[in-house]
Amino acid sequence: MPVNKEKVISLIAEIVKANSQLKRYRALSKRAILSSPEKLNSIKYLFVVVAEACIDICQHLSAKLFSEVPESYASCFQVLCVHKVISASLAKRLGDLAGLRNLLVHRYWQVDDKRVVQHLGKLDTLQKYVRVISSYVGVS
């Protein structure tokens, strides 16, 4: 089955947009972020958005290209790794992002805000994923 390139392009656009907003928060001090519930909530929401978009791309490619249905969001990235779409290190970092998404969505009362702020230092993962997927699927 063919990949729906328009869907992938749309999801990539969501990642790029949210990542750009997250970069603006990354420029702030840790203290400025942790002392502002509004900033923290915005960052958490943006991480959910980027994680969902990354996962949606992964699930789409897994189904359309490899006829696989991953067992979990994190394991979806392992499917792409096994098929040499992404590297093992990128699959692990994206799996960690999926774990953060699960924590934010399902156990939000247990979220360590310092951990969320630490993820701001890992935004290059999103840029790398966008580059790799864009190249693999043949979209710009």
Backbone bond lengths (Angstrom), bond angles and torsions (degrees), N, CA, C in turn:
res aa  C-N    CA-C-N  psi(-1)  N-CA   C-N-CA  omega(-1)  CA-C   N-CA-C  phi
1 M - - - 1.451 - - 1.533 108.93 -
2 P 1.296 116.26 142.03 1.468 118.58 -178.00 1.526 112.48 -77.80
3 V 1.318 113.33 152.53 1.460 120.61 175.38 1.526 108.10 -74.49
4 N 1.311 116.23 138.59 1.461 121.54 174.79 1.532 107.30 -84.39
5 K 1.336 115.18 95.59 1.465 119.97 -175.35 1.518 112.44 -64.08
6 E 1.312 117.13 -34.31 1.467 119.67 178.69 1.525 110.75 -63.06
7 K 1.313 116.32 -39.71 1.467 120.93 177.66 1.528 109.92 -63.25
8 V 1.325 116.30 -45.57 1.466 120.68 -179.85 1.528 110.02 -63.57
9 I 1.317 117.56 -43.42 1.468 121.35 178.82 1.528 110.39 -60.40
10 S 1.316 117.22 -43.31 1.464 121.97 179.68 1.529 111.09 -63.10
11 L 1.315 116.67 -43.89 1.469 120.58 179.66 1.526 111.37 -67.66
12 I 1.321 116.85 -39.00 1.465 120.43 176.39 1.529 109.68 -61.25
13 A 1.312 116.86 -41.25 1.469 120.75 178.59 1.528 110.84 -60.42
14 E 1.331 117.23 -38.32 1.473 120.72 177.67 1.531 110.61 -64.92
15 I 1.325 116.24 -41.16 1.471 120.46 179.04 1.521 109.88 -63.47
16 V 1.323 116.60 -47.96 1.467 121.08 -177.95 1.524 110.62 -61.50
17 K 1.325 116.98 -44.07 1.469 121.33 -179.15 1.536 110.97 -63.33
18 A 1.315 117.01 -50.11 1.471 120.09 -178.67 1.523 110.92 -67.52
19 N 1.327 117.45 -37.10 1.459 120.81 179.04 1.523 110.67 -63.42
20 S 1.308 116.52 -38.38 1.463 121.21 177.56 1.529 110.45 -61.56
21 Q 1.316 116.25 -42.04 1.464 120.31 178.40 1.526 110.76 -67.40
22 L 1.331 116.64 -39.66 1.464 120.10 178.31 1.531 111.36 -63.83
23 K 1.305 117.32 -35.84 1.471 120.87 178.74 1.525 110.98 -61.59
24 R 1.322 116.65 -35.18 1.474 119.34 178.05 1.530 110.19 -65.37
25 Y 1.321 117.17 -37.76 1.468 119.56 176.77 1.531 111.08 -69.89
26 R 1.318 116.45 -33.80 1.465 120.47 -179.78 1.529 111.09 -60.63
27 A 1.317 116.77 -28.71 1.460 121.04 -179.63 1.532 112.45 -71.12
28 L 1.323 117.16 -16.74 1.465 121.22 179.78 1.527 110.30 -81.11
29 S 1.323 115.05 160.14 1.463 118.91 176.39 1.528 109.90 -72.47
30 K 1.303 114.93 155.09 1.468 120.86 177.52 1.529 109.73 -58.26
31 R 1.312 115.73 -40.82 1.471 121.04 -179.46 1.533 111.27 -63.45
32 A 1.345 116.30 -42.27 1.469 120.41 -179.90 1.528 110.79 -62.62
33 I 1.306 115.91 -36.47 1.466 119.65 179.79 1.525 110.93 -73.59
34 L 1.325 116.24 -49.65 1.464 120.60 -175.29 1.528 112.59 -66.37
35 S 1.314 117.21 -23.03 1.471 119.99 179.80 1.532 112.62 -89.08
36 S 1.319 116.56 0.04 1.465 120.14 -177.67 1.526 111.31 -121.58
37 P 1.329 117.44 103.84 1.469 119.73 177.37 1.531 112.44 -57.42
38 E 1.328 116.90 -34.47 1.463 120.22 -179.92 1.530 110.96 -65.47
39 K 1.315 116.49 -45.15 1.470 120.23 178.99 1.531 110.29 -64.31
40 L 1.317 116.35 -45.14 1.471 120.34 179.36 1.523 111.55 -60.32
41 N 1.310 116.69 -44.98 1.461 120.01 -179.72 1.523 111.40 -64.44
42 S 1.311 116.90 -38.75 1.460 120.75 177.70 1.529 110.42 -64.22
43 I 1.307 116.82 -44.92 1.467 121.72 179.15 1.527 110.22 -61.66
44 K 1.311 116.83 -44.31 1.468 120.61 179.35 1.527 110.74 -60.64
45 Y 1.319 116.34 -44.95 1.465 119.97 179.44 1.532 110.48 -62.30
46 L 1.329 116.95 -44.07 1.460 120.24 -179.91 1.529 111.59 -63.01
47 F 1.316 117.09 -35.77 1.471 119.56 176.19 1.530 111.03 -66.62
48 V 1.306 117.35 -37.02 1.466 119.87 176.03 1.531 109.49 -63.83
49 V 1.319 117.00 -43.72 1.465 121.26 179.86 1.524 110.99 -59.76
50 V 1.344 117.27 -50.09 1.476 118.74 -177.70 1.521 111.31 -67.26
51 A 1.317 116.64 -38.13 1.463 119.28 179.18 1.522 110.52 -63.98
52 E 1.319 117.05 -44.89 1.465 120.93 179.47 1.525 110.83 -60.34
53 A 1.320 117.06 -43.76 1.461 120.45 -179.34 1.534 110.95 -65.65
54 C 1.321 117.35 -41.98 1.471 120.88 177.35 1.528 110.55 -61.79
55 I 1.303 116.11 -44.34 1.465 121.77 -179.83 1.529 110.32 -65.64
56 D 1.322 117.32 -42.68 1.470 120.35 -179.79 1.529 111.19 -61.54
57 I 1.321 116.64 -41.40 1.473 119.93 176.41 1.520 109.30 -62.15
58 C 1.308 115.98 -46.89 1.463 121.38 -178.28 1.525 111.34 -59.70
59 Q 1.302 116.71 -47.30 1.464 120.03 -179.27 1.530 111.39 -64.93
60 H 1.316 116.51 -38.41 1.457 120.40 179.09 1.537 110.29 -63.75
61 L 1.321 116.39 -47.99 1.467 119.52 -179.86 1.524 111.38 -65.91
62 S 1.318 116.70 -40.31 1.470 120.39 179.53 1.522 110.77 -59.88
63 A 1.315 116.32 -42.66 1.463 120.69 -178.74 1.521 111.50 -73.11
64 K 1.311 117.25 -49.43 1.460 121.35 -172.97 1.525 113.45 -74.58
65 L 1.314 117.29 -39.24 1.464 119.81 -175.39 1.525 114.00 -93.15
66 F 1.331 115.83 -32.32 1.463 118.85 -171.76 1.523 113.30 -122.26
67 S 1.316 117.48 1.00 1.474 123.36 -179.86 1.521 111.78 50.91
68 E 1.312 115.57 40.97 1.463 121.17 179.79 1.517 110.56 -118.38
69 V 1.325 114.94 144.25 1.459 121.82 174.64 1.525 106.62 -117.16
70 P 1.327 116.95 105.49 1.470 120.19 -178.54 1.524 112.23 -61.73
71 E 1.328 115.33 150.55 1.464 121.29 -179.78 1.523 112.69 -72.82
72 S 1.324 116.71 -28.06 1.463 120.70 -177.87 1.519 108.68 -149.23
73 Y 1.315 115.28 170.03 1.457 119.23 177.38 1.523 110.78 -62.11
74 A 1.309 116.70 -45.27 1.463 119.99 -178.92 1.526 111.72 -64.62
75 S 1.331 116.87 -39.52 1.466 119.31 -178.45 1.520 112.60 -71.07
76 C 1.313 116.93 -17.46 1.468 120.19 177.03 1.527 109.97 -57.86
77 F 1.305 116.87 -41.30 1.460 120.14 -178.16 1.529 111.27 -68.59
78 Q 1.328 116.20 -26.80 1.470 119.31 174.40 1.524 110.87 -66.71
79 V 1.328 117.51 -33.67 1.466 121.26 176.44 1.529 109.06 -60.36
80 L 1.322 116.48 -46.55 1.464 119.76 179.10 1.522 111.30 -64.83
81 C 1.311 116.67 -33.82 1.463 121.25 177.79 1.534 110.80 -67.35
82 V 1.317 117.16 -47.26 1.465 121.90 -179.72 1.530 110.61 -58.08
83 H 1.320 116.06 -35.89 1.462 120.80 -178.95 1.531 112.14 -91.41
84 K 1.333 115.58 11.98 1.458 123.32 173.94 1.536 114.36 61.82
85 V 1.315 115.46 31.02 1.458 120.23 174.25 1.526 109.03 -82.75
86 I 1.341 116.37 -42.68 1.463 121.97 178.19 1.522 108.84 -128.37
87 S 1.324 115.59 160.60 1.468 121.21 179.38 1.526 110.77 -76.44
88 A 1.319 115.15 163.75 1.468 120.80 178.20 1.527 110.85 -63.34
89 S 1.319 116.74 -39.15 1.473 118.93 -179.41 1.530 110.82 -67.92
90 L 1.322 117.61 -38.63 1.461 119.67 177.17 1.527 110.47 -67.97
91 A 1.319 117.07 -39.44 1.471 120.72 177.40 1.528 110.61 -60.03
92 K 1.320 116.72 -40.82 1.470 120.05 179.27 1.524 111.09 -65.78
93 R 1.327 116.84 -45.67 1.472 120.21 -179.55 1.528 111.09 -63.43
94 L 1.323 116.83 -39.63 1.466 120.08 177.78 1.530 111.11 -69.98
95 G 1.330 116.60 -33.73 1.459 120.39 173.96 1.522 111.42 -63.00
96 D 1.332 115.89 -38.54 1.470 120.47 175.80 1.525 110.94 -63.77
97 L 1.329 116.13 -39.31 1.468 120.38 177.19 1.528 110.52 -63.81
98 A 1.328 116.49 -40.57 1.473 120.29 176.68 1.531 109.99 -62.17
99 G 1.325 116.81 -37.98 1.468 120.62 177.06 1.519 111.83 -64.40
100 L 1.336 115.89 -40.81 1.465 119.63 176.51 1.525 110.00 -62.87
101 R 1.324 116.75 -42.37 1.464 121.25 178.06 1.523 110.68 -58.29
102 N 1.327 116.32 -46.09 1.468 120.12 179.71 1.523 111.44 -61.29
103 L 1.308 115.91 -41.60 1.460 120.46 178.65 1.533 110.65 -63.75
104 L 1.330 116.43 -45.24 1.464 120.37 -178.90 1.523 112.27 -64.91
105 V 1.327 116.61 -36.08 1.462 120.59 -175.78 1.530 112.36 -85.14
106 H 1.320 116.31 -40.77 1.464 119.10 -170.91 1.531 115.19 -103.53
107 R 1.320 117.17 -24.67 1.466 119.37 -178.19 1.525 109.91 -135.09
108 Y 1.318 114.78 46.64 1.463 121.55 -173.66 1.523 113.19 -56.19
109 W 1.302 117.89 -27.94 1.469 120.78 -179.52 1.528 111.67 -73.45
110 Q 1.332 117.60 -13.02 1.462 121.49 -179.91 1.529 112.55 -102.71
111 V 1.314 117.44 5.76 1.462 121.25 -175.40 1.523 110.15 -70.15
112 D 1.313 114.67 130.15 1.454 121.40 172.98 1.533 106.13 -89.13
113 D 1.323 116.41 110.24 1.459 120.58 -175.73 1.529 112.21 -59.34
114 K 1.312 117.34 -31.00 1.467 120.25 177.95 1.527 110.60 -64.46
115 R 1.318 116.78 -34.54 1.463 120.57 177.45 1.527 110.56 -66.30
116 V 1.311 115.92 -39.82 1.466 120.25 178.17 1.526 109.30 -61.18
117 V 1.323 117.15 -46.26 1.466 121.52 179.66 1.529 110.35 -62.25
118 Q 1.323 117.70 -37.13 1.476 120.62 177.85 1.522 111.43 -59.76
119 H 1.315 116.90 -35.04 1.464 120.51 -179.92 1.531 111.93 -65.71
120 L 1.308 118.18 -19.21 1.465 120.06 175.78 1.531 110.64 -63.59
121 G 1.305 116.29 -24.77 1.462 120.46 177.49 1.519 113.62 -79.18
122 K 1.313 117.13 -1.89 1.465 121.48 -176.43 1.528 112.60 -114.19
123 L 1.308 117.03 23.34 1.462 120.44 -176.13 1.526 112.95 -68.91
124 D 1.319 117.08 -18.94 1.462 119.81 176.67 1.530 111.24 -62.62
125 T 1.324 117.00 -25.33 1.466 121.64 176.36 1.526 110.41 -58.48
126 L 1.315 116.58 -41.91 1.462 121.04 -179.17 1.525 111.12 -67.27
127 Q 1.327 116.33 -42.17 1.463 120.37 178.85 1.527 110.83 -63.45
128 K 1.312 115.84 -41.24 1.467 120.41 179.54 1.532 110.20 -64.44
129 Y 1.313 117.08 -45.12 1.463 121.39 179.42 1.530 110.43 -59.29
130 V 1.309 116.62 -45.69 1.466 120.79 179.35 1.527 110.18 -60.11
131 R 1.324 117.48 -45.18 1.473 120.82 179.42 1.522 111.89 -61.54
132 V 1.328 115.94 -47.23 1.461 120.52 -177.09 1.525 110.86 -65.01
133 I 1.322 116.71 -46.93 1.468 120.43 -178.56 1.528 110.40 -66.01
134 S 1.316 117.13 -43.79 1.463 120.20 179.25 1.527 110.97 -57.44
135 S 1.305 115.73 -44.20 1.459 121.02 179.77 1.530 110.68 -66.48
136 Y 1.320 116.99 -45.28 1.456 121.77 -176.20 1.526 111.57 -64.06
137 V 1.319 115.94 -42.01 1.460 121.14 -176.67 1.536 111.29 -84.38
138 G 1.335 116.00 -20.87 1.459 119.65 179.58 1.510 113.71 83.85
139 V 1.344 114.87 40.91 1.461 120.53 175.86 1.520 107.85 -123.31
140 S 1.319 115.74 155.23 1.474 118.83 -178.51 1.494 111.54 -107.89
